[in-house]
Amino acid sequence: MINPWIEVLMDQYNTDIQKWKLEIRNYLDNPVAVAGHANVIETLDGLVVKLSEAEDKLNVVEKYFSR
């Protein structure tokens, strides 16, 4: 059985992953929203960093604490 605190962390990281994927997809699929941003590459890079951080955290928790 997974510790309830670890379960909450995993839920949070999964939610963050979905949120950042949605944000990235919005930029890629909505050219009108992108047109309003001066530095699209920098913004997308920042979102990818947030996505990778959430995935890394989830992987660590799953690897070491979800047994």
Secondary structure, 3 states (H helix, E strand, C coil): CCCHHHHHHHHHHHHHHHHHHHHHHHHHHCHHHHHCCCCHHHHHHHHHHHHHHHHHHHHHHHHHHCC
